[in-house]
Amino acid sequence: MRREVPVIITFVVGVIMLLSNFIHIPLGDYSLAKLAQEMGTWVIIISAFAVGLASANLIRVHVRNLSGAGKRFNSALLLGALFVWALVGIIQFHSSDSVSWTNP
């Protein structure tokens, strides 16, 4: 039962998202397209939290590997350096004026 509920939710949301592109059914105050747009917004929010949780877990596991000088020390150090490099790139990218997110 624990595995079926997420699969059913994923299937229903996927079908609604797929049908919203092909079938235009008004559902009272909402249409299928508005419902799919609302679900898309929630998917973005939930996926952002999932990526944050995964990053925190990855850091937790590799900090534990860094504490002992075992065989995984080098890979944990490399992952930490790549993580810092990615964060610096994201911060620099968002503060850059060379990228315009709006239409000219």
C-alpha positions as CSV (number, residue, x, y, z in Angstrom):
1,M,0.0,0.0,0.0
2,R,2.9,2.4,0.7
3,R,4.1,2.1,-2.9
4,E,0.8,2.1,-4.6
5,V,-0.4,5.5,-3.3
6,P,2.6,7.6,-4.8
7,V,2.3,5.6,-8.1
8,I,-1.5,6.3,-8.3
9,I,-1.0,10.0,-7.5
10,T,1.8,10.3,-10.1
11,F,-0.4,8.5,-12.7
12,V,-3.4,10.8,-12.1
13,V,-1.3,14.0,-12.2
14,G,0.5,12.8,-15.4
15,V,-2.8,11.9,-17.1
16,I,-4.3,15.3,-16.2
17,M,-1.1,17.1,-17.5
18,L,-1.2,15.1,-20.7
19,L,-4.9,15.5,-21.4
20,S,-4.7,19.3,-20.7
21,N,-2.7,19.7,-23.9
22,F,-5.2,17.9,-26.1
23,I,-8.7,18.2,-24.5
24,H,-10.2,21.4,-23.3
25,I,-12.9,20.5,-20.8
26,P,-14.4,23.3,-18.6
27,L,-14.9,22.1,-15.0
28,G,-17.0,24.9,-13.5
29,D,-14.7,27.7,-12.5
30,Y,-11.7,25.7,-13.5
31,S,-10.7,24.2,-16.8
32,L,-8.4,21.2,-17.3
33,A,-5.7,23.6,-18.4
34,K,-6.0,25.8,-15.3
35,L,-5.9,22.6,-13.1
36,A,-2.7,21.4,-15.0
37,Q,-1.1,24.8,-14.5
38,E,-1.8,24.7,-10.8
39,M,-0.4,21.2,-10.6
40,G,2.7,22.3,-12.5
41,T,3.3,25.0,-10.0
42,W,3.1,22.5,-7.1
43,V,5.4,20.1,-9.0
44,I,8.0,22.9,-9.2
45,I,7.7,23.7,-5.5
46,I,7.9,20.0,-4.4
47,S,10.8,19.3,-6.7
48,A,12.7,22.2,-5.2
49,F,12.3,20.8,-1.7
50,A,13.3,17.4,-3.0
51,V,16.5,18.7,-4.5
52,G,17.3,20.6,-1.3
53,L,16.6,17.5,0.8
54,A,18.7,15.3,-1.5
55,S,21.6,17.8,-1.4
56,A,21.4,17.9,2.4
57,N,21.5,14.1,2.6
58,L,24.4,13.9,0.1
59,I,26.4,16.4,2.2
60,R,25.6,14.6,5.4
61,V,26.8,11.3,4.0
62,H,30.0,12.7,2.5
63,V,30.9,14.8,5.6
64,R,30.8,11.5,7.5
65,N,33.2,10.0,4.9
66,L,35.5,13.1,5.3
67,S,35.7,12.6,9.0
68,G,37.5,9.3,8.6
69,A,40.5,9.0,6.2
70,G,39.2,5.8,4.6
71,K,39.1,4.8,1.0
72,R,36.2,7.2,0.2
73,F,38.0,10.3,1.5
74,N,39.0,11.4,-2.0
75,S,35.6,11.1,-3.6
76,A,34.0,12.9,-0.6
77,L,36.5,15.7,-1.0
78,L,35.9,15.9,-4.7
79,L,32.1,16.0,-4.2
80,G,32.5,18.8,-1.7
81,A,34.7,20.9,-4.1
82,L,32.2,20.3,-6.9
83,F,29.3,21.3,-4.7
84,V,31.0,24.6,-3.7
85,W,31.9,25.2,-7.4
86,A,28.3,24.8,-8.4
87,L,27.0,27.1,-5.6
88,V,29.5,29.8,-6.7
89,G,28.5,29.4,-10.3
90,I,24.8,29.7,-9.4
91,I,25.4,32.8,-7.3
92,Q,27.6,34.4,-10.0
93,F,25.0,33.5,-12.7
94,H,22.2,35.2,-10.9
95,S,24.1,38.3,-10.1
96,S,25.3,38.7,-13.7
97,D,23.8,41.3,-16.0
98,S,24.7,39.3,-19.1
99,V,21.5,37.1,-18.8
100,S,18.1,38.7,-19.3
101,W,15.1,36.8,-18.2
102,T,12.6,39.2,-19.8
103,N,11.9,39.9,-23.5
104,P,13.8,42.9,-24.9
